[in-house]
Amino acid sequence: MAVTNSERSSIADLIEESYALERSGDISGALNQGRAALEQARSFGGNEDVAAALACVAHCQQHLGHYDQACTLAEEALAYTTPDSQTKAEALRILGNCAHEAGDLASAEEFYHRAIDIARQLGHNRALQICLHTLSACVYIPRGQFDLALASDEESLRLALELNMPEVAWFPLATMGWVFWVTGQRTRALAITEEMRGFVQPGSIGEGYYYCLSADLAQDGENPDSALPLYAHARAIAEKIGDPGLNVELRVGLSRYYRSTGSSPAAHDWADDAYSIAQRAGSRDLQSWALIERGRSAWEIGDLDQTESDLTAAIELLTPMQAQYDLAQVNFLLAVLYHYQERPEAESTWLEAVARVESGGYAFLLERERKLAFPLL
């Protein structure tokens, strides 16, 4: 039976409502609307209607950390799309996100570039905007290619503002702020974070990341204790939405805070909780971040065996991803540990860390960790 214009409009409206609810932080409502759209599309919609609804539901499942389900739905969506369509670009983007979570950055990059190529062919700058951001966040940043990440996100931000899409401008701002913070450009990170504040919706995942980044920066400022209420705001949003990335990031931040204030057992608990969430989600990227922080907190409580175990486990996760910055960081920490234990492998591990720092342009890492680096230097 042919689909009528009113039925097609109803499916499209449900999909649009789903995306709007997701942006506002109502993932449950978004998923319900997406499923309603899919039910209608399967009953009386055309192939493109089914594909668009499948991609919509996949988008929601991805934010819940259900990456296997998101991948299955996105692959099914591809089977219903025409060779060059906006929905195909969206399905490819979601598959790229899932590949990133599985630690397959090469496949993720390929998916993103295929989606970007379709967006350019169609002149669909909205799709191009989000794909440029995900390329930055899910490929360039994990690889430690920070200059490429900033360039991609700068273009993504330009498109968001040019297309009058303020609701998505926070995405590139969040990753740009994170890069500036990690690389020691505090003034720029603060400015970007303040700009981000004007684009996030109350209670949304964007606001959660705003509070989390603000808390990370507060730890390094004149009033470190101001970070705690910011993390509390981020956690309230993260618990409601369930996004694994935000949940892990804020817990790693809390661990770092408690480690810096001498509350080592609390630091270890938060890092361990972060790792549990990352494991349940199946995200190799998030697991490696949590392992690095748990290893550092284990050192603070005197469990050097767990420190070494966590750091070497992180290397196993990071090596296939070619995550050069994180590998430089882990090798540096292992070199410090081996030096402390007066082990013979300290020198070779230190030389490997230095080589990674030099080849990646990560001198800021040694500056940030200068107290640990001083005995080795």
C-alpha positions in Angstrom: 0.0 0.0 0.0 1.4 3.4 -1.0 2.3 5.8 1.8 0.2 9.0 1.9 1.7 12.4 2.4 0.1 12.7 5.8 1.5 9.4 6.9 5.0 10.4 5.7 4.7 13.7 7.5 3.8 11.8 10.7 6.8 9.6 10.5 9.1 12.6 9.8 7.6 14.5 12.6 8.1 11.7 15.1 11.8 11.4 14.0 12.3 15.1 14.4 10.7 15.1 17.8 13.0 12.2 18.8 16.1 14.1 17.8 14.8 17.2 19.6 14.2 15.2 22.8 17.6 13.7 22.6 19.2 17.1 22.4 17.3 18.3 25.4 18.5 15.3 27.5 15.3 13.2 27.4 16.8 10.0 26.0 13.8 7.9 27.1 11.3 10.1 25.3 13.6 10.3 22.3 13.8 6.5 22.1 10.0 6.1 22.4 9.4 8.6 19.6 12.0 6.9 17.4 10.4 3.5 18.0 7.0 4.9 17.2 8.4 6.3 14.0 9.9 2.9 13.1 6.7 1.1 13.8 4.8 3.4 11.5 7.5 3.2 8.9 7.4 -0.6 8.9 3.6 -0.6 8.7 3.0 1.8 5.8 6.2 3.8 5.0 8.6 3.5 2.1 12.2 2.3 2.3 13.7 5.7 3.1 11.1 6.2 5.9 12.2 2.9 7.4 15.9 3.7 7.0 15.5 7.2 8.6 13.6 5.7 11.6 16.2 3.0 12.0 19.0 5.5 12.1 17.0 7.6 14.6 16.6 4.7 17.0 20.3 3.7 16.5 21.3 7.3 17.4 19.4 6.9 20.7 20.8 3.5 21.5 24.3 4.8 20.9 23.8 7.5 23.6 22.7 4.8 26.0 25.9 2.9 25.4 24.2 0.1 23.6 26.7 0.0 20.8 25.9 -3.5 19.4 22.3 -2.6 19.1 23.1 0.8 17.5 25.4 -0.9 15.0 22.8 -3.6 14.0 20.2 -0.9 13.5 22.5 1.3 11.4 23.5 -1.6 9.2 19.9 -2.4 8.6 19.2 1.2 7.8 21.9 1.0 5.1 20.1 -1.8 3.4 17.0 0.4 3.0 18.7 3.6 1.8 19.5 4.8 -1.7 23.2 5.0 -2.7 23.5 8.7 -1.9 21.1 10.0 0.7 21.2 12.0 4.0 20.0 8.9 5.9 22.9 6.8 4.5 25.4 9.5 5.7 23.7 9.3 9.2 23.9 5.5 9.3 27.6 5.6 8.3 28.3 8.2 11.0 26.7 5.9 13.6 28.7 3.0 12.4 31.8 5.1 12.7 30.9 5.9 16.3 30.5 2.3 17.1 33.8 1.3 15.4 35.5 4.0 17.5 34.0 2.5 20.7 35.3 -0.9 19.6 38.8 0.6 19.2 38.8 0.2 15.4 39.8 3.8 14.5 40.8 2.8 10.9 37.2 1.6 10.2 35.8 4.6 12.0 37.7 7.0 9.9 36.6 5.2 6.7 32.9 5.4 7.8 33.2 9.1 8.6 34.9 10.0 5.3 32.2 8.0 3.3 29.5 10.0 5.2 31.4 13.3 4.6 31.7 12.5 0.9 27.9 11.9 0.6 27.2 15.1 2.6 29.3 17.1 0.2 27.8 15.5 -2.9 24.3 16.4 -1.6 25.3 19.8 -0.5 23.9 18.8 2.9 26.0 21.0 5.2 24.1 19.9 8.4 25.3 16.3 7.9 28.8 17.6 7.0 28.9 19.7 10.3 28.3 16.7 12.6 30.5 14.3 10.6 33.4 16.8 10.8 33.0 16.9 14.6 32.8 13.1 15.0 35.9 12.7 12.9 37.7 15.0 15.3 36.3 13.5 18.5 36.4 9.8 17.6 39.5 9.6 15.4 41.9 12.5 15.6 41.7 13.0 19.4 42.1 9.3 20.3 45.1 9.2 18.0 46.6 12.3 19.6 46.4 14.3 16.4 45.3 17.5 18.2 46.0 19.9 15.3 43.8 17.9 13.0 41.1 17.7 15.6 41.1 21.5 16.2 41.0 22.2 12.4 38.1 19.8 11.9 36.1 21.1 14.9 36.8 24.8 13.9 35.1 24.0 10.5 32.3 22.1 12.3 31.7 25.1 14.5 31.7 27.5 11.6 29.1 25.5 9.8 26.9 25.2 12.9 26.9 29.0 13.3 26.5 29.7 9.6 23.5 27.3 9.3 21.9 28.9 12.4 22.2 25.6 14.4 23.1 26.8 17.9 21.8 23.5 19.4 24.8 21.6 17.9 27.5 24.3 18.3 28.5 22.9 21.7 29.8 19.6 20.2 32.9 21.1 18.6 33.3 23.6 21.4 33.5 20.8 23.9 36.3 18.9 22.2 38.2 22.1 21.3 38.0 23.1 25.0 39.2 19.7 26.0 42.2 19.8 23.6 43.2 23.3 24.9 43.0 22.0 28.5 45.1 18.9 27.9 47.7 20.7 25.9 48.2 23.4 28.6 46.5 26.3 26.8 44.4 27.2 29.9 43.3 30.7 28.8 42.0 29.4 25.5 40.3 26.5 27.2 38.5 28.8 29.7 37.3 31.1 26.9 36.0 28.2 24.8 34.2 26.7 27.8 32.5 30.0 28.6 31.4 30.2 24.9 30.1 26.7 25.1 27.9 27.7 28.1 25.7 29.8 25.8 24.8 26.9 23.5 23.9 24.1 25.9 20.3 23.3 26.9 19.5 22.8 30.6 19.6 19.2 31.6 21.1 18.1 28.2 24.2 16.0 27.6 25.8 19.2 26.3 25.3 20.8 29.7 26.8 17.7 31.4 30.0 18.0 29.3 30.1 21.8 30.0 30.0 21.2 33.8 32.6 18.4 33.5 35.0 20.5 31.5 34.5 23.4 33.8 35.3 21.2 36.8 38.4 19.8 35.1 39.6 23.4 34.6 38.6 24.5 38.1 40.9 21.8 39.6 43.9 23.6 38.1 42.7 27.1 39.2 42.9 29.2 42.3 39.9 27.5 44.0 40.2 23.7 43.3 37.3 22.9 45.6 34.9 24.7 43.3 35.2 21.6 41.0 33.1 19.4 43.3 29.7 21.1 42.8 30.4 21.3 39.1 31.0 17.5 39.0 27.9 17.0 41.0 25.9 18.9 38.3 27.5 16.8 35.6 26.8 13.6 37.4 23.1 14.4 37.9 22.7 14.8 34.2 24.9 11.8 33.4 22.9 9.5 35.7 19.7 10.6 34.1 20.8 10.2 30.5 23.1 7.2 30.9 25.7 8.3 28.3 28.9 6.2 29.1 31.3 8.9 27.9 30.0 11.5 30.2 29.7 9.1 33.1 33.3 7.9 32.7 34.8 11.3 32.1 33.3 12.9 35.2 34.4 9.9 37.4 37.9 10.1 36.1 37.8 13.9 36.9 36.6 13.1 40.4 39.4 10.6 40.9 41.9 13.1 39.8 40.5 15.6 42.3 40.6 13.3 45.2 44.0 12.1 44.3 45.3 15.7 44.3 43.7 16.3 47.7 45.2 13.2 49.3 42.0 11.2 49.5 43.5 8.3 47.8 40.9 5.6 48.6 38.1 7.8 47.3 40.2 8.5 44.2 40.6 4.8 43.6 36.9 4.1 44.1 35.8 6.7 41.5 38.4 5.4 39.0 37.3 1.8 39.6 33.7 2.8 39.0 34.7 4.6 35.8 36.3 1.4 34.6 33.3 -0.7 35.4 31.0 1.6 33.4 33.5 1.6 30.4 33.7 -2.2 30.6 29.9 -2.6 30.6 29.6 -0.3 27.6 32.4 -2.2 25.8 34.3 1.0 24.9 38.0 0.4 24.6 38.7 4.1 24.5 36.9 4.8 27.8 38.4 1.7 29.4 41.9 2.9 28.6 41.2 6.3 30.2 39.8 4.7 33.3 42.7 2.2 33.6 45.3 5.0 33.5 43.5 6.9 36.3 42.9 3.8 38.3 46.6 2.9 38.0 47.6 6.3 39.3 45.2 6.1 42.2 46.4 2.6 43.0 49.9 4.0 43.3 48.7 6.5 45.8 47.3 3.8 48.0 50.5 1.8 47.7 49.3 -1.0 45.4 52.1 -0.8 42.9 51.2 -4.2 41.4 47.8 -2.9 40.4 49.4 0.2 39.0 51.6 -1.8 36.7 48.8 -4.1 35.8 46.4 -1.3 34.9 49.0 0.7 32.9 50.1 -2.4 30.9 46.5 -3.3 30.3 45.9 0.2 29.0 48.8 -0.2 26.5 47.2 -3.4 25.2 44.0 -1.4 24.5 45.7 1.7 23.1 48.3 0.1 20.8 45.9 -1.2 18.1 44.2 2.2 18.1 47.6 4.0 17.5 46.6 6.3 20.4 50.0 8.1 20.4 49.3 10.7 23.1 47.9 8.2 25.6 50.7 5.7 24.8 53.2 8.5 25.5 51.5 9.2 28.8 51.3 5.5 29.9 55.0 4.8 28.9 56.0 7.9 30.9 54.1 6.7 34.0 55.6 3.2 33.7 59.1 4.7 33.4 58.5 6.7 36.6 57.2 3.6 38.3 60.2 1.5 37.2 62.6 4.2 38.2 60.9 4.3 41.7 61.3 0.6 42.0 64.9 0.7 40.6 64.1 -1.8 37.9 66.4 -2.2 34.9 63.6 -1.6 32.3 63.2 2.0 33.6 65.7 3.5 31.0 64.3 1.8 27.9 60.7 2.6 28.9 61.7 6.2 29.5 63.4 6.4 26.1 60.3 5.1 24.5 58.2 7.7 26.3 60.5 10.5 25.2 60.5 9.3 21.6 56.7 9.4 21.6 56.6 12.8 23.2 59.0 14.2 20.6 57.3 12.6 17.6 53.9 13.6 18.7 54.8 17.1 19.9 53.6 16.4 23.4 56.2 18.4 25.4 53.2 19.8 27.4 52.9 16.3 29.0 56.3 16.6 30.6 55.5 20.2 31.7 52.3 19.1 33.3 53.9 16.2 35.0 57.2 18.0 35.8 57.3 16.7 39.4 57.2 13.1 38.2 59.5 13.8 35.3 62.2 15.7 37.3 64.0 12.6 38.7 64.1 11.0 35.2 65.4 14.2 33.6 
